Amino acid sequence: MGSSSSKLWLIVLLLGLAMIAEAATSMTSDDSWVLSHVGDRVEDETEMLMESEISRRTLGGRGGKYISYEALRANNVPCNRRGQSYYYCTRRTRANPYRRGCSAITRCKRYTR
């Protein structure tokens, strides 16, 4: 029984040493990452998956462009005309006009009897 318990302790000791060695090799000598912002260490693909207002602001602020204070107002609709694009609200044309023709395959043909 003494032999089996010593083997068990030896295995546990070796596993512990292996875990410590793995942790030591994965650490870098630069510890400045501890004081950085959380978003600085998030990859771009992962950041796009975040669903929060802060992440949208973070992603929007990367381009160096600014939005106006008018756009930040609550309950502000950029263009209140139906069917108009937000970018070209003053134009009189529709943003996405209906362009499909009527054919038998689209089944829009009127059948009168």
The first five atom37 places (N, CA, C, CB, O) and aatype in JSON, in Angstrom:
{
  "aatype": [12, 7, 15, 15, 15, 15, 11, 10, 17, 10, 9, 19, 10, 10, 10, 7, 10, 0, 12, 9, 0, 6, 0, 0, 16, 15, 12, 16, 15, 3, 3, 15, 17, 19, 10, 15, 8, 19, 7, 3, 1, 19, 6, 3, 6, 16, 6, 12, 10, 12, 6, 15, 6, 9, 15, 1, 1, 16, 10, 7, 7, 1, 7, 7, 11, 18, 9, 15, 18, 6, 0, 10, 1, 0, 2, 2, 19, 14, 4, 2, 1, 1, 7, 5, 15, 18, 18, 18, 4, 16, 1, 1, 16, 1, 0, 2, 14, 18, 1, 1, 7, 4, 15, 0, 9, 16, 1, 4, 11, 1, 18, 16, 1],
  "atom_mask": [
    [1, 1, 1, 1, 1],
    [1, 1, 1, 0, 1],
    [1, 1, 1, 1, 1],
    [1, 1, 1, 1, 1],
    [1, 1, 1, 1, 1],
    [1, 1, 1, 1, 1],
    [1, 1, 1, 1, 1],
    [1, 1, 1, 1, 1],
    [1, 1, 1, 1, 1],
    [1, 1, 1, 1, 1],
    [1, 1, 1, 1, 1],
    [1, 1, 1, 1, 1],
    [1, 1, 1, 1, 1],
    [1, 1, 1, 1, 1],
    [1, 1, 1, 1, 1],
    [1, 1, 1, 0, 1],
    [1, 1, 1, 1, 1],
    [1, 1, 1, 1, 1],
    [1, 1, 1, 1, 1],
    [1, 1, 1, 1, 1],
    [1, 1, 1, 1, 1],
    [1, 1, 1, 1, 1],
    [1, 1, 1, 1, 1],
    [1, 1, 1, 1, 1],
    [1, 1, 1, 1, 1],
    [1, 1, 1, 1, 1],
    [1, 1, 1, 1, 1],
    [1, 1, 1, 1, 1],
    [1, 1, 1, 1, 1],
    [1, 1, 1, 1, 1],
    [1, 1, 1, 1, 1],
    [1, 1, 1, 1, 1],
    [1, 1, 1, 1, 1],
    [1, 1, 1, 1, 1],
    [1, 1, 1, 1, 1],
    [1, 1, 1, 1, 1],
    [1, 1, 1, 1, 1],
    [1, 1, 1, 1, 1],
    [1, 1, 1, 0, 1],
    [1, 1, 1, 1, 1],
    [1, 1, 1, 1, 1],
    [1, 1, 1, 1, 1],
    [1, 1, 1, 1, 1],
    [1, 1, 1, 1, 1],
    [1, 1, 1, 1, 1],
    [1, 1, 1, 1, 1],
    [1, 1, 1, 1, 1],
    [1, 1, 1, 1, 1],
    [1, 1, 1, 1, 1],
    [1, 1, 1, 1, 1],
    [1, 1, 1, 1, 1],
    [1, 1, 1, 1, 1],
    [1, 1, 1, 1, 1],
    [1, 1, 1, 1, 1],
    [1, 1, 1, 1, 1],
    [1, 1, 1, 1, 1],
    [1, 1, 1, 1, 1],
    [1, 1, 1, 1, 1],
    [1, 1, 1, 1, 1],
    [1, 1, 1, 0, 1],
    [1, 1, 1, 0, 1],
    [1, 1, 1, 1, 1],
    [1, 1, 1, 0, 1],
    [1, 1, 1, 0, 1],
    [1, 1, 1, 1, 1],
    [1, 1, 1, 1, 1],
    [1, 1, 1, 1, 1],
    [1, 1, 1, 1, 1],
    [1, 1, 1, 1, 1],
    [1, 1, 1, 1, 1],
    [1, 1, 1, 1, 1],
    [1, 1, 1, 1, 1],
    [1, 1, 1, 1, 1],
    [1, 1, 1, 1, 1],
    [1, 1, 1, 1, 1],
    [1, 1, 1, 1, 1],
    [1, 1, 1, 1, 1],
    [1, 1, 1, 1, 1],
    [1, 1, 1, 1, 1],
    [1, 1, 1, 1, 1],
    [1, 1, 1, 1, 1],
    [1, 1, 1, 1, 1],
    [1, 1, 1, 0, 1],
    [1, 1, 1, 1, 1],
    [1, 1, 1, 1, 1],
    [1, 1, 1, 1, 1],
    [1, 1, 1, 1, 1],
    [1, 1, 1, 1, 1],
    [1, 1, 1, 1, 1],
    [1, 1, 1, 1, 1],
    [1, 1, 1, 1, 1],
    [1, 1, 1, 1, 1],
    [1, 1, 1, 1, 1],
    [1, 1, 1, 1, 1],
    [1, 1, 1, 1, 1],
    [1, 1, 1, 1, 1],
    [1, 1, 1, 1, 1],
    [1, 1, 1, 1, 1],
    [1, 1, 1, 1, 1],
    [1, 1, 1, 1, 1],
    [1, 1, 1, 0, 1],
    [1, 1, 1, 1, 1],
    [1, 1, 1, 1, 1],
    [1, 1, 1, 1, 1],
    [1, 1, 1, 1, 1],
    [1, 1, 1, 1, 1],
    [1, 1, 1, 1, 1],
    [1, 1, 1, 1, 1],
    [1, 1, 1, 1, 1],
    [1, 1, 1, 1, 1],
    [1, 1, 1, 1, 1],
    [1, 1, 1, 1, 1],
    [1, 1, 1, 1, 1]
  ],
  "atom_positions": [
    [[0.82, -1.19, 0.0], [0.0, 0.0, 0.0], [0.86, 1.25, 0.0], [-0.93, 0.0, 1.2], [0.48, 2.27, -0.59]],
    [[2.01, 1.2, 0.64], [2.9, 2.34, 0.68], [3.44, 2.68, -0.68], [0.0, 0.0, 0.0], [3.67, 3.85, -1.0]],
    [[3.66, 1.68, -1.49], [4.19, 1.88, -2.83], [3.18, 2.58, -3.73], [4.6, 0.55, -3.44], [3.55, 3.46, -4.52]],
    [[1.9, 2.2, -3.62], [0.88, 2.81, -4.48], [0.6, 4.25, -4.08], [-0.42, 1.99, -4.43], [0.36, 5.09, -4.94]],
    [[0.62, 4.55, -2.77], [0.38, 5.93, -2.34], [1.54, 6.84, -2.72], [0.15, 5.99, -0.83], [1.34, 8.01, -3.04]],
    [[2.76, 6.31, -2.68], [3.91, 7.13, -3.09], [3.89, 7.39, -4.59], [5.22, 6.44, -2.69], [4.3, 8.45, -5.05]],
    [[3.4, 6.41, -5.36], [3.27, 6.63, -6.81], [2.21, 7.7, -7.1], [2.9, 5.31, -7.52], [2.38, 8.52, -8.0]],
    [[1.12, 7.66, -6.33], [0.07, 8.66, -6.5], [0.59, 10.06, -6.2], [-1.14, 8.34, -5.6], [0.33, 11.0, -6.95]],
    [[1.33, 10.21, -5.1], [1.9, 11.51, -4.76], [2.92, 11.97, -5.79], [2.54, 11.45, -3.38], [3.02, 13.16, -6.08]],
    [[3.66, 11.04, -6.34], [4.63, 11.38, -7.38], [3.93, 11.89, -8.64], [5.51, 10.15, -7.71], [4.39, 12.85, -9.26]],
    [[2.82, 11.25, -9.01], [2.05, 11.7, -10.19], [1.46, 13.08, -9.95], [0.92, 10.69, -10.51], [1.5, 13.94, -10.84]],
    [[0.9, 13.3, -8.75], [0.34, 14.61, -8.42], [1.42, 15.68, -8.44], [-0.35, 14.58, -7.04], [1.2, 16.78, -8.93]],
    [[2.59, 15.35, -7.91], [3.7, 16.29, -7.9], [4.16, 16.63, -9.31], [4.87, 15.72, -7.09], [4.41, 17.79, -9.62]],
    [[4.27, 15.62, -10.17], [4.68, 15.86, -11.56], [3.64, 16.69, -12.32], [4.91, 14.52, -12.28], [4.0, 17.57, -13.1]],
    [[2.37, 16.41, -12.09], [1.33, 17.22, -12.74], [1.38, 18.67, -12.27], [-0.06, 16.62, -12.46], [1.21, 19.59, -13.07]],
    [[1.61, 18.86, -10.98], [1.72, 20.22, -10.45], [2.9, 20.96, -11.04], [0.0, 0.0, 0.0], [2.79, 22.14, -11.4]],
    [[4.04, 20.29, -11.15], [5.21, 20.92, -11.75], [4.99, 21.23, -13.23], [6.44, 20.01, -11.59], [5.44, 22.27, -13.73]],
    [[4.29, 20.34, -13.92], [4.0, 20.6, -15.33], [3.08, 21.81, -15.49], [3.35, 19.37, -15.98], [3.25, 22.61, -16.42]],
    [[2.11, 21.95, -14.59], [1.22, 23.11, -14.65], [1.97, 24.41, -14.36], [0.05, 22.95, -13.66], [1.73, 25.42, -15.02]],
    [[2.87, 24.38, -13.41], [3.65, 25.57, -13.08], [4.57, 25.94, -14.24], [4.48, 25.34, -11.81], [4.71, 27.12, -14.57]],
    [[5.18, 24.94, -14.86], [6.07, 25.21, -15.99], [5.3, 25.79, -17.17], [6.79, 23.92, -16.43], [5.79, 26.7, -17.85]],
    [[4.1, 25.29, -17.42], [3.27, 25.81, -18.52], [2.86, 27.25, -18.24], [2.02, 24.93, -18.72], [2.88, 28.08, -19.14]],
    [[2.48, 27.54, -17.0], [2.08, 28.9, -16.65], [3.26, 29.86, -16.76], [1.51, 28.94, -15.23], [3.08, 31.01, -17.17]],
    [[4.44, 29.41, -16.41], [5.62, 30.28, -16.47], [6.01, 30.59, -17.91], [6.8, 29.63, -15.75], [6.45, 31.7, -18.2]],
    [[5.85, 29.63, -18.82], [6.21, 29.88, -20.21], [5.17, 30.72, -20.93], [6.4, 28.57, -20.95], [5.49, 31.4, -21.9]],
    [[3.93, 30.69, -20.46], [2.9, 31.47, -21.14], [2.9, 32.93, -20.72], [1.54, 30.88, -20.88], [2.35, 33.77, -21.43]],
    [[3.52, 33.26, -19.58], [3.58, 34.65, -19.13], [4.66, 35.38, -19.91], [3.85, 34.73, -17.61], [5.7, 34.82, -20.25]],
    [[4.4, 36.65, -20.19], [5.39, 37.46, -20.87], [6.12, 38.31, -19.85], [4.72, 38.35, -21.95], [5.67, 38.47, -18.72]],
    [[7.26, 38.85, -20.26], [8.02, 39.69, -19.35], [7.42, 41.09, -19.24], [9.48, 39.79, -19.8], [7.71, 41.82, -18.3]],
    [[6.57, 41.46, -20.21], [5.94, 42.78, -20.21], [4.63, 42.69, -19.43], [5.69, 43.28, -21.66], [3.66, 42.11, -19.91]],
    [[4.6, 43.27, -18.23], [3.4, 43.23, -17.41], [2.54, 44.47, -17.57], [3.78, 43.05, -15.96], [1.68, 44.72, -16.72]],
    [[2.73, 45.25, -18.62], [1.94, 46.46, -18.8], [0.5, 46.14, -19.17], [2.55, 47.34, -19.87], [-0.36, 47.01, -19.09]],
    [[0.23, 44.91, -19.57], [-1.14, 44.54, -19.94], [-2.08, 44.58, -18.74], [-1.16, 43.15, -20.56], [-3.29, 44.66, -18.92]],
    [[-1.55, 44.54, -17.54], [-2.38, 44.56, -16.35], [-3.06, 45.92, -16.22], [-1.56, 44.25, -15.1], [-4.21, 46.0, -15.78]],
    [[-2.37, 46.99, -16.57], [-2.9, 48.33, -16.4], [-3.61, 48.86, -17.64], [-1.79, 49.26, -16.03], [-4.02, 50.02, -17.64]],
    [[-3.76, 48.07, -18.67], [-4.4, 48.55, -19.88], [-5.91, 48.43, -19.77], [-3.89, 47.76, -21.1], [-6.43, 47.84, -18.82]],
    [[-6.59, 49.0, -20.75], [-8.04, 48.92, -20.79], [-8.48, 47.53, -21.23], [-8.62, 49.99, -21.73], [-7.74, 46.82, -21.91]],
    [[-9.68, 47.16, -20.83], [-10.18, 45.84, -21.18], [-10.34, 45.72, -22.69], [-11.52, 45.57, -20.48], [-10.0, 44.68, -23.25]],
    [[-10.83, 46.75, -23.35], [-11.07, 46.7, -24.78], [-9.81, 46.62, -25.62], [0.0, 0.0, 0.0], [-9.86, 46.24, -26.79]],
    [[-8.66, 46.99, -25.02], [-7.4, 46.93, -25.76], [-6.95, 45.5, -26.01], [-6.32, 47.68, -25.02], [-6.21, 45.24, -26.96]],
    [[-7.38, 44.58, -25.19], [-6.96, 43.18, -25.3], [-7.99, 42.31, -26.01], [-6.67, 42.62, -23.93], [-7.78, 41.1, -26.15]],
    [[-9.09, 42.88, -26.44], [-10.13, 42.11, -27.13], [-9.83, 42.12, -28.62], [-11.55, 42.68, -26.83], [-9.56, 43.18, -29.19]],
    [[-9.88, 40.98, -29.24], [-9.64, 40.89, -30.68], [-10.79, 41.53, -31.44], [-9.46, 39.42, -31.11], [-11.9, 41.64, -30.91]],
    [[-10.53, 41.95, -32.68], [-11.55, 42.64, -33.47], [-12.76, 41.76, -33.75], [-10.96, 43.12, -34.77], [-13.89, 42.24, -33.74]],
    [[-12.54, 40.47, -34.01], [-13.67, 39.59, -34.3], [-14.55, 39.42, -33.07], [-13.16, 38.22, -34.78], [-15.78, 39.38, -33.18]],
    [[-13.94, 39.33, -31.91], [-14.69, 39.18, -30.68], [-15.41, 40.48, -30.34], [-13.78, 38.77, -29.52], [-16.52, 40.46, -29.82]],
    [[-14.79, 41.59, -30.64], [-15.39, 42.87, -30.3], [-16.64, 43.13, -31.12], [-14.39, 43.99, -30.52], [-17.57, 43.79, -30.64]],
    [[-16.67, 42.63, -32.34], [-17.87, 42.8, -33.16], [-19.05, 42.0, -32.62], [-17.58, 42.39, -34.6], [-20.19, 42.3, -32.95]],
    [[-18.78, 41.0, -31.8], [-19.85, 40.19, -31.24], [-20.46, 40.81, -29.99], [-19.34, 38.81, -30.93], [-21.53, 40.38, -29.55]],
    [[-19.81, 41.8, -29.42], [-20.33, 42.42, -28.21], [-21.56, 43.26, -28.55], [-19.26, 43.3, -27.54], [-21.57, 44.01, -29.52]],
    [[-22.6, 43.11, -27.74], [-23.84, 43.84, -27.97], [-24.06, 44.84, -26.84], [-25.04, 42.87, -28.08], [-24.86, 44.59, -25.94]],
    [[-23.38, 45.94, -26.87], [-23.58, 46.95, -25.85], [-23.34, 48.32, -26.46], [-22.66, 46.72, -24.64], [-22.69, 48.45, -27.5]],
    [[-23.87, 49.32, -25.8], [-23.72, 50.69, -26.28], [-22.25, 51.12, -26.22], [-24.59, 51.65, -25.47], [-21.78, 51.85, -27.1]],
    [[-21.55, 50.68, -25.21], [-20.15, 51.06, -25.07], [-19.32, 50.47, -26.2], [-19.59, 50.58, -23.71], [-18.44, 51.14, -26.73]],
    [[-19.6, 49.23, -26.59], [-18.83, 48.63, -27.69], [-19.13, 49.34, -29.0], [-19.14, 47.13, -27.81], [-18.24, 49.5, -29.83]],
    [[-20.38, 49.77, -29.2], [-20.7, 50.51, -30.43], [-19.98, 51.85, -30.44], [-22.21, 50.73, -30.55], [-19.49, 52.28, -31.49]],
    [[-19.91, 52.5, -29.3], [-19.19, 53.77, -29.24], [-17.7, 53.56, -29.47], [-19.42, 54.47, -27.9], [-17.04, 54.36, -30.13]],
    [[-17.16, 52.49, -28.91], [-15.75, 52.18, -29.1], [-15.45, 51.93, -30.56], [-15.34, 50.97, -28.26], [-14.46, 52.44, -31.09]],
    [[-16.28, 51.14, -31.21], [-16.05, 50.83, -32.61], [-16.25, 52.06, -33.48], [-16.98, 49.72, -33.07], [-15.53, 52.25, -34.47]],
    [[-17.2, 52.89, -33.13], [-17.44, 54.09, -33.91], [-16.35, 55.13, -33.76], [0.0, 0.0, 0.0], [-16.12, 55.92, -34.67]],
    [[-15.68, 55.15, -32.62], [-14.66, 56.14, -32.38], [-13.3, 55.81, -32.94], [0.0, 0.0, 0.0], [-12.38, 56.63, -32.83]],
    [[-13.13, 54.67, -33.52], [-11.81, 54.27, -34.02], [-11.42, 55.0, -35.29], [-11.78, 52.8, -34.28], [-10.23, 55.14, -35.55]],
    [[-12.36, 55.47, -36.07], [-12.04, 56.09, -37.35], [-11.51, 57.5, -37.22], [0.0, 0.0, 0.0], [-10.99, 58.04, -38.2]],
    [[-11.63, 58.12, -36.05], [-11.17, 59.47, -35.88], [-12.18, 60.5, -36.34], [0.0, 0.0, 0.0], [-11.91, 61.7, -36.29]],
    [[-13.34, 60.07, -36.78], [-14.38, 61.0, -37.21], [-15.32, 61.22, -36.04], [-15.15, 60.45, -38.45], [-15.49, 60.36, -35.17]],
    [[-15.93, 62.38, -36.02], [-16.81, 62.72, -34.93], [-18.23, 62.88, -35.44], [-16.34, 64.0, -34.23], [-18.45, 63.23, -36.6]],
    [[-19.2, 62.62, -34.57], [-20.59, 62.85, -34.92], [-21.04, 64.13, -34.23], [-21.49, 61.64, -34.53], [-20.45, 64.54, -33.22]],
    [[-22.06, 64.74, -34.75], [-22.5, 66.02, -34.22], [-23.31, 65.84, -32.95], [-23.32, 66.78, -35.27], [-23.79, 64.74, -32.65]],
    [[-23.47, 66.93, -32.2], [-24.29, 66.89, -31.0], [-25.76, 66.71, -31.36], [-24.1, 68.17, -30.18], [-26.53, 66.17, -30.58]],
    [[-26.14, 67.16, -32.54], [-27.53, 66.99, -32.98], [-27.88, 65.52, -33.15], [-27.76, 67.74, -34.3], [-29.01, 65.11, -32.89]],
    [[-26.91, 64.72, -33.57], [-27.16, 63.29, -33.74], [-27.27, 62.58, -32.4], [-26.05, 62.66, -34.57], [-27.86, 61.5, -32.32]],
    [[-26.71, 63.16, -31.36], [-26.77, 62.55, -30.04], [-28.04, 62.87, -29.26], [-25.58, 62.97, -29.24], [-28.27, 62.29, -28.2]],
    [[-28.85, 63.79, -29.77], [-30.07, 64.15, -29.05], [-31.03, 62.96, -28.99], [-30.76, 65.34, -29.72], [-31.08, 62.15, -29.9]],
    [[-31.76, 62.88, -27.9], [-32.73, 61.8, -27.73], [-33.93, 62.02, -28.64], [-33.18, 61.68, -26.27], [-34.33, 63.16, -28.88]],
    [[-34.5, 60.95, -29.12], [-35.7, 60.96, -29.97], [-35.52, 61.82, -31.21], [-36.89, 61.45, -29.17], [-36.45, 62.52, -31.61]],
    [[-34.36, 61.76, -31.79], [-34.08, 62.53, -32.99], [-34.14, 61.6, -34.2], [-32.7, 63.23, -32.9], [-33.4, 60.62, -34.27]],
    [[-35.02, 61.91, -35.14], [-35.13, 61.13, -36.36], [-34.38, 61.89, -37.45], [-36.63, 60.88, -36.76], [-34.71, 63.05, -37.72]],
    [[-33.38, 61.28, -38.09], [-32.59, 61.99, -39.1], [-33.43, 62.48, -40.27], [-31.49, 61.1, -39.6], [-33.22, 63.6, -40.75]],
    [[-34.35, 61.68, -40.73], [-35.2, 62.09, -41.84], [-36.59, 61.54, -41.57], [-34.65, 61.58, -43.22], [-36.78, 60.32, -41.51]],
    [[-37.56, 62.42, -41.41], [-38.88, 61.95, -41.04], [-39.79, 61.69, -42.25], [-39.53, 62.96, -40.14], [-40.99, 61.49, -42.07]],
    [[-39.26, 61.7, -43.44], [-40.05, 61.36, -44.63], [-39.99, 59.87, -44.87], [-39.55, 62.13, -45.87], [-38.92, 59.28, -44.82]],
    [[-41.12, 59.25, -45.13], [-41.16, 57.81, -45.37], [-40.52, 57.49, -46.71], [-42.6, 57.29, -45.32], [-40.79, 58.16, -47.71]],
    [[-39.69, 56.46, -46.73], [-39.07, 56.01, -47.96], [-37.84, 56.79, -48.37], [0.0, 0.0, 0.0], [-37.26, 56.48, -49.42]],
    [[-37.43, 57.77, -47.61], [-36.27, 58.57, -47.96], [-35.03, 58.05, -47.24], [-36.5, 60.05, -47.6], [-35.11, 57.51, -46.14]],
    [[-33.9, 58.21, -47.88], [-32.64, 57.82, -47.27], [-32.27, 58.83, -46.19], [-31.51, 57.71, -48.33], [-32.61, 60.01, -46.3]],
    [[-31.57, 58.38, -45.15], [-31.11, 59.3, -44.11], [-30.06, 60.27, -44.64], [-30.55, 58.52, -42.93], [-29.94, 61.38, -44.14]],
    [[-29.31, 59.85, -45.64], [-28.24, 60.69, -46.15], [-28.75, 61.76, -47.11], [-27.2, 59.83, -46.85], [-28.2, 62.86, -47.16]],
    [[-29.78, 61.46, -47.86], [-30.3, 62.39, -48.86], [-31.76, 62.69, -48.55], [-30.15, 61.82, -50.29], [-32.64, 62.41, -49.37]],
    [[-32.01, 63.25, -47.41], [-33.38, 63.51, -46.98], [-34.02, 64.62, -47.8], [-33.41, 63.87, -45.51], [-35.24, 64.62, -47.97]],
    [[-33.23, 65.55, -48.3], [-33.8, 66.68, -49.02], [-34.16, 66.34, -50.46], [-32.84, 67.84, -49.0], [-34.9, 67.09, -51.1]],
    [[-33.67, 65.24, -50.98], [-34.01, 64.86, -52.35], [-35.46, 64.41, -52.42], [-33.08, 63.74, -52.84], [-36.04, 63.96, -51.44]],
    [[-36.02, 64.54, -53.59], [-37.43, 64.19, -53.78], [-37.62, 62.75, -54.25], [-38.06, 65.13, -54.76], [-38.75, 62.28, -54.33]],
    [[-36.53, 62.05, -54.56], [-36.67, 60.68, -55.05], [-36.7, 59.71, -53.88], [-35.53, 60.33, -56.01], [-36.21, 60.02, -52.79]],
    [[-37.27, 58.55, -54.1], [-37.34, 57.53, -53.06], [-35.97, 56.86, -52.9], [-38.43, 56.48, -53.39], [-35.19, 56.8, -53.85]],
    [[-35.69, 56.35, -51.71], [-34.4, 55.73, -51.44], [-34.28, 54.38, -52.15], [-34.21, 55.54, -49.93], [-33.24, 54.1, -52.76]],
    [[-35.29, 53.56, -52.08], [-35.27, 52.24, -52.71], [-36.55, 52.05, -53.53], [-35.12, 51.11, -51.64], [-37.49, 51.41, -53.06]],
    [[-36.59, 52.61, -54.71], [-37.82, 52.48, -55.49], [-38.03, 51.05, -55.97], [-37.79, 53.44, -56.68], [-37.08, 50.29, -56.13]],
    [[-39.27, 50.71, -56.18], [-39.62, 49.38, -56.66], [-39.26, 49.29, -58.12], [-41.13, 49.06, -56.43], [-39.75, 50.09, -58.92]],
    [[-38.41, 48.33, -58.5], [-37.91, 48.26, -59.86], [-38.28, 46.97, -60.58], [-36.43, 48.42, -59.86], [-38.03, 46.85, -61.78]],
    [[-38.85, 46.01, -59.89], [-39.13, 44.73, -60.54], [-40.29, 44.87, -61.52], [-39.45, 43.66, -59.5], [-41.27, 45.57, -61.27]],
    [[-40.14, 44.2, -62.61], [-41.22, 44.16, -63.57], [-42.23, 43.1, -63.21], [0.0, 0.0, 0.0], [-42.01, 42.3, -62.29]],
    [[-43.32, 43.09, -63.92], [-44.36, 42.13, -63.65], [-44.26, 41.01, -64.68], [-45.76, 42.8, -63.68], [-44.34, 41.26, -65.88]],
    [[-44.09, 39.79, -64.22], [-44.02, 38.65, -65.13], [-44.76, 37.48, -64.5], [-42.54, 38.28, -65.45], [-45.15, 37.53, -63.33]],
    [[-44.94, 36.44, -65.28], [-45.66, 35.27, -64.78], [-44.87, 34.56, -63.68], [-45.97, 34.3, -65.92], [-45.47, 33.96, -62.78]],
    [[-43.54, 34.6, -63.75], [-42.74, 33.89, -62.75], [-42.79, 34.58, -61.38], [-41.3, 33.79, -63.22], [-42.69, 33.9, -60.36]],
    [[-42.95, 35.89, -61.34], [-43.06, 36.59, -60.06], [-44.49, 36.59, -59.55], [-42.56, 38.01, -60.18], [-44.75, 37.06, -58.44]],
    [[-45.4, 36.07, -60.34], [-46.82, 35.92, -59.97], [-47.47, 37.25, -59.61], [-46.96, 34.97, -58.82], [-48.33, 37.3, -58.73]],
    [[-47.07, 38.3, -60.27], [-47.71, 39.58, -60.01], [-48.7, 39.91, -61.12], [-46.66, 40.68, -59.89], [-49.38, 40.94, -61.07]],
    [[-48.78, 39.06, -62.09], [-49.68, 39.28, -63.21], [-51.12, 39.16, -62.74], [-49.4, 38.29, -64.37], [-51.47, 38.22, -62.02]],
    [[-51.94, 40.09, -63.14], [-53.35, 40.06, -62.75], [-54.11, 39.13, -63.69], [-53.97, 41.48, -62.76], [-54.01, 39.23, -64.92]],
    [[-54.85, 38.27, -63.09], [-55.68, 37.37, -63.88], [-57.13, 37.84, -63.75], [-55.53, 35.89, -63.42], [-57.71, 37.8, -62.67]],
    [[-57.68, 38.27, -64.83], [-59.08, 38.7, -64.83], [-59.9, 37.63, -65.53], [-59.26, 40.09, -65.53], [-59.48, 37.1, -66.56]],
    [[-61.02, 37.32, -64.99], [-61.88, 36.3, -65.59], [-63.15, 36.91, -66.09], [-62.19, 35.21, -64.6], [-64.01, 36.21, -66.62]]
  ]
}
